Amino acid sequence: MRSMSSYLLLIFMVMFWIFRVIVAFTHAMGIEFAFVPMDMNIEIVLLFVALLCILLVGKRKLLGAIIYVIAYGMYFGVDLYNAIIALSTNTSGISQYASTLSSLIGVAIPLGVLFSLLLDKNRTAHPVDKKTDWFYKNEQFDRQMDERADQNEYKNY
């Protein structure tokens, strides 16, 4: 973890995972809730995949972000597309808006995590240290060999 945005994205991942657990639980118990899962079986599998991805992203592994984007993109991306089409034809209710919001968040968080990890990998491959770069990466401060250095011959007695 390098920056505050990395921590925030990981916290959003965990919060959205907890939200999806609540959605699955309320649907399984028959409790009425504004959000319903699209497919309960896939939702449960996706919860376990997301838990694994949260652990991998916490360790800053790019594989976790890629799996997270693919899994959530396939699950929420289709629903988001269908919801946008339904919203454009004005045949939607409040539950459709809730589903659209949930799908939008389900697509936005994985993309943010992927971009954050990709940018962080670039930063760790080419780090910038302001304490020392002014000296080591600036040629005007390179030590020039003095012509007197070759002429001084100190003898050990």
N, C-alpha and C positions, 0 to 999 in steps of 0.2 A: 504494500500500500504506500503510495507515494504522496497523494494529495487529498485534499478535502473532498474533491469531486469523486474520487475513488471510493471513499468511505460512504458518501451519500448514495452513490449508485448501489453499493452493496446493501445499504439499509433499505433502499427502495425495493431491491430484489426480495429481501426478507419480508418486508411489509406486504408486497404483492403476493408472495407465497402464502403468508398467513391469511390474507384475504381470500385466496383461492381455496384454502383448507376450510375456511368458514362457509364459503359457497357450497363446496362439496358436502360438508357436514349437514348444512340446513336442507339441502336437496335430499340427502339420504334419509334424514329423519322426518321429512315431510313438512318441515316448517316453511311457512311462506316467507320469501325473501325477494327483494327487488331483482337480484341477479340469480340466474340459473345456469348451470353448466350446459354446454352444447351436447357433450356425450360424457356420461358419467365414467365409463370404463377408461376412456382416453384421458379424462381429467385426473384420475387417480394415478395412472402411469406417468402423466406429465408432472404431477406433484413430486414423485420420486426422482424423476429426471432433473427437475428444477432444483431439488435439494442437493443433488450431486453437482450440478452446475454452480450453485452458490458456494460450495466448498472449493471448487476449482478456481472460481473467480476470486475468492478470498486469498488463494495462494498465487494469484496473478498468472494463471495458466490461460493461454489463448484458446486452447481446446475447449475449455469450459464455456467461454463466450460464444464460440462457434456453434457448439451443441445447443446452447441456450437460444441463440438466434434461429437456428433451424427448427427446433422443436416448437418454440412459441410462434415463430413466423408461420409455420404450417397450420398450427391450431387456431391462433387468433387472426392470422392474416386473411384466411378465407372468410371468416365471420365478419371481419372489418369490411372487406370488399362487398359482401352481401348486404351489410348494414348501410353502407354508403349508397348502394343502388336503391335500397328500400327507402332511405331518407330522401333521395332525389325524386322519387315518385310520390312522396307525401302520403305513403300508406304505413305510417309508423305511429306507435304509441309511446308511453313513458317507458315501458319495458324495453322497447327497441333502442331508445336513447341510452338507457343504462347498459345494455349489451354493447352498444357502439363505444361508449366511454371505456368500458372494461377491455374491449378488444384493442382500442387505441393505446391504452396504457400497456397492455400486454405486448404490443409491437414496439412501442417507443422505448421501454426500459431495456430490452435486449439489444436494440440498436445502439443506445447510449453506452451500454456496457462494452459492446464490441469496439466502438470508436474510441472509448476511453482506454481500453487495453492496447489497441493498435497504436495510439499516440504515445502511450506509456512505454511500449516496447521500443519505439523510436528514441524516446528520451533516455532510456537506460542504455541503449546501444551507443548513443552519442551524448554523454553527460556534459553538463556545463557546470563548472565550479568557479564561481566569481571570485573566490579567494585566491586562486592560483592561475586562472586562465589569463589574467592581465600580464603575467610574467612569461608563462610558458608558450602561449599562443600568439605572442606579439614579437615580431622579428626585430623591432627596434631595440628591444632589451636583450637580444642575444649577446652573449659575451664575445667580444672581438679579441683576437689574439694580438697582444701588444708586440711590436717589433723588438722591444728591449727584452722580451722574455727569452728569446733565443740567445741573446748575447750575454746574459748574466750566467756566469758559471760559478756556482758555489762549490768550494772544495771542502771535503770532509777531512779534518785534521785529527 
